[in-house]
Amino acid sequence: MNLSKAQEVIIAGFGGQGVMFAGKLIASAGMLDEKEVSWLPSYGPEMRGGTANCHVIVSDELVGSPIIVNPTTLIVLNRPSLDKFENTVLPGGILMVDTSLVDRKVSRTDIKVVEISATQLALDMGERKLGNMVILGKWIRETGLVSMETVQKALKKAVPAGKEKLIELNIKALEIGYNYN
């Protein structure tokens, strides 16, 4: 994809799916690449199991507002998120769908649709909660906005001391998504 100077990404799913963490990793990787970034979380009434989304902007220029109306990329981890945000993606943008948890096809034809069974791939590696990292790995491959190396550096900074095993598992999940065809 030919990326503009700014990428506006909405990641949406249920609370507990790692929506916010994935968004923070994109923003952190952008900062490591010396880009201008913003990260804005939004939670539904319940954090675990309720809806959650975050807006992430990575740009070569100053970010005027953290609010995204029409994302260049939408990553959906559940059906309610697809229903809510599908029509907001800019024409020519990317809509990434976790087909493990979304039981309908995207209706738009003016955007690039990337389907990946992220949650199932995470389950296959024995770590159900890493579907967010699988789809993030695929996003890295699709957009090239940040590199896998930079996201791994951001991940190492985000995981607290004593939890190094989580770094290895997250990197494995990122690589599964990145290499998925």
C-alpha positions as CSV (number, residue, x, y, z in Angstrom):
1,M,0.0,0.0,0.0
2,N,1.2,3.5,-0.8
3,L,1.2,5.1,2.6
4,S,0.6,8.8,3.1
5,K,2.5,10.9,5.6
6,A,-0.1,9.9,8.3
7,Q,-1.7,6.7,9.1
8,E,-4.9,6.7,11.2
9,V,-5.7,3.3,12.7
10,I,-8.7,2.2,14.7
11,I,-8.3,-1.1,16.6
12,A,-11.6,-2.4,17.9
13,G,-12.9,-5.5,19.8
14,F,-14.1,-6.7,23.2
15,G,-12.4,-5.6,26.4
16,G,-9.7,-8.2,27.3
17,Q,-8.6,-8.9,23.7
18,G,-5.6,-6.6,24.0
19,V,-7.0,-3.8,21.8
20,M,-5.3,-1.1,23.9
21,F,-2.0,-3.0,24.2
22,A,-1.8,-3.4,20.4
23,G,-2.5,0.3,19.9
24,K,0.1,1.2,22.5
25,L,2.7,-0.9,20.6
26,I,1.9,0.8,17.3
27,A,2.3,4.2,19.0
28,S,5.5,3.2,20.9
29,A,7.0,1.9,17.7
30,G,6.1,5.1,15.9
31,M,7.9,7.1,18.7
32,L,11.0,4.9,18.4
33,D,11.0,5.7,14.7
34,E,10.8,9.4,15.7
35,K,7.3,9.9,14.3
36,E,4.6,12.0,15.7
37,V,2.0,9.8,17.4
38,S,-1.2,9.8,19.4
39,W,-3.1,7.1,21.2
40,L,-6.6,7.5,22.4
41,P,-8.4,4.7,24.2
42,S,-12.2,4.2,24.4
43,Y,-14.0,1.7,26.6
44,G,-17.5,0.5,26.7
45,P,-19.5,0.2,29.9
46,E,-17.6,-3.0,31.0
47,M,-13.9,-3.3,30.5
48,R,-13.7,-7.0,30.2
49,G,-16.2,-8.3,27.7
50,G,-17.5,-4.8,26.8
51,T,-16.5,-3.1,23.6
52,A,-13.2,-1.3,23.4
53,N,-11.4,0.6,20.7
54,C,-8.4,2.9,20.4
55,H,-7.4,5.5,17.9
56,V,-3.7,5.5,16.9
57,I,-2.1,8.1,14.6
58,V,1.4,7.8,13.3
59,S,2.6,10.7,11.2
60,D,5.6,12.6,9.9
61,E,3.8,15.8,10.9
62,L,2.3,17.1,14.1
63,V,-0.9,15.4,15.1
64,G,-3.7,18.0,15.5
65,S,-6.3,15.8,17.1
66,P,-6.2,12.2,18.5
67,I,-9.8,11.6,17.3
68,I,-10.2,9.6,14.1
69,V,-13.3,9.8,12.0
70,N,-12.2,8.0,8.9
71,P,-9.3,5.6,9.5
72,T,-6.8,4.6,6.9
73,T,-6.8,1.2,8.6
74,L,-9.4,-0.5,10.7
75,I,-8.5,-3.7,12.6
76,V,-11.6,-5.5,14.0
77,L,-11.4,-8.4,16.5
78,N,-15.2,-9.0,16.7
79,R,-18.5,-8.7,14.8
80,P,-19.9,-5.7,16.7
81,S,-16.7,-3.7,15.8
82,L,-17.1,-4.6,12.2
83,D,-20.8,-3.6,12.2
84,K,-19.9,-0.3,14.0
85,F,-16.8,0.8,12.1
86,E,-16.8,-0.8,8.6
87,N,-18.3,2.2,6.8
88,T,-15.8,4.7,8.4
89,V,-12.7,3.4,6.6
90,L,-11.4,5.8,3.9
91,P,-11.9,4.5,0.4
92,G,-8.6,2.8,-0.6
93,G,-7.9,2.0,3.1
94,I,-7.4,-1.3,4.7
95,L,-9.9,-3.3,6.8
96,M,-8.3,-6.2,8.8
97,V,-10.7,-8.8,10.1
98,D,-10.2,-11.6,12.7
99,T,-12.3,-14.2,10.9
100,S,-12.1,-16.5,14.0
101,L,-14.6,-14.1,15.7
102,V,-16.3,-12.3,12.9
103,D,-19.0,-14.3,11.2
104,R,-19.8,-12.1,8.2
105,K,-18.0,-10.8,5.2
106,V,-17.1,-7.2,4.7
107,S,-19.6,-5.6,2.3
108,R,-17.4,-2.8,1.0
109,T,-15.6,-3.1,-2.3
110,D,-13.6,0.2,-2.3
111,I,-11.2,-0.9,0.4
112,K,-8.6,-3.6,0.8
113,V,-9.9,-6.4,3.0
114,V,-7.4,-8.6,4.9
115,E,-8.8,-11.7,6.6
116,I,-6.8,-13.7,9.1
117,S,-8.1,-16.1,11.7
118,A,-5.9,-14.4,14.3
119,T,-7.6,-15.9,17.4
120,Q,-7.5,-19.4,16.0
121,L,-3.8,-19.0,15.1
122,A,-3.2,-17.9,18.7
123,L,-5.1,-20.9,20.0
124,D,-3.0,-23.1,17.8
125,M,0.1,-21.8,19.5
126,G,-1.5,-22.4,22.9
127,E,-2.1,-18.7,23.7
128,R,-5.7,-17.7,23.0
129,K,-5.1,-14.1,24.3
130,L,-2.5,-13.4,21.7
131,G,-4.9,-13.0,18.7
132,N,-4.2,-9.2,19.0
133,M,-0.5,-9.8,18.3
134,V,-1.2,-12.2,15.4
135,I,-3.3,-9.6,13.6
136,L,-0.8,-6.9,14.5
137,G,1.9,-8.9,12.9
138,K,-0.2,-9.2,9.7
139,W,-0.8,-5.4,9.9
140,I,2.9,-4.7,10.1
141,R,3.4,-6.8,6.9
142,E,0.5,-5.2,5.1
143,T,1.4,-1.6,5.8
144,G,5.1,-1.4,6.4
145,L,4.4,1.6,8.6
146,V,6.6,0.3,11.3
147,S,9.1,-2.5,11.2
148,M,8.9,-5.8,13.0
149,E,12.2,-5.0,14.7
150,T,10.8,-1.7,16.0
151,V,7.6,-3.3,17.3
152,Q,9.8,-5.9,19.1
153,K,11.8,-3.1,20.7
154,A,8.6,-1.4,21.8
155,L,7.3,-4.7,23.2
156,K,10.5,-5.3,25.2
157,K,10.0,-1.8,26.8
158,A,6.3,-2.5,27.5
159,V,6.6,-5.8,29.3
160,P,7.6,-5.5,33.0
161,A,10.7,-7.1,34.5
162,G,10.1,-10.7,35.6
163,K,7.7,-11.3,32.7
164,E,10.3,-12.0,30.0
165,K,8.4,-15.1,28.9
166,L,5.6,-12.9,27.7
167,I,8.0,-11.1,25.3
168,E,8.9,-14.4,23.6
169,L,5.3,-15.5,23.3
170,N,4.2,-12.1,21.9
171,I,7.1,-12.1,19.4
172,K,6.1,-15.6,18.3
173,A,2.5,-14.4,17.8
174,L,3.7,-11.3,15.8
175,E,5.8,-13.6,13.6
176,I,2.9,-15.9,12.9
177,G,0.8,-13.0,11.7
178,Y,3.6,-11.5,9.8
179,N,4.3,-14.7,7.9
180,Y,0.6,-15.6,7.3
181,N,-0.5,-15.8,3.7
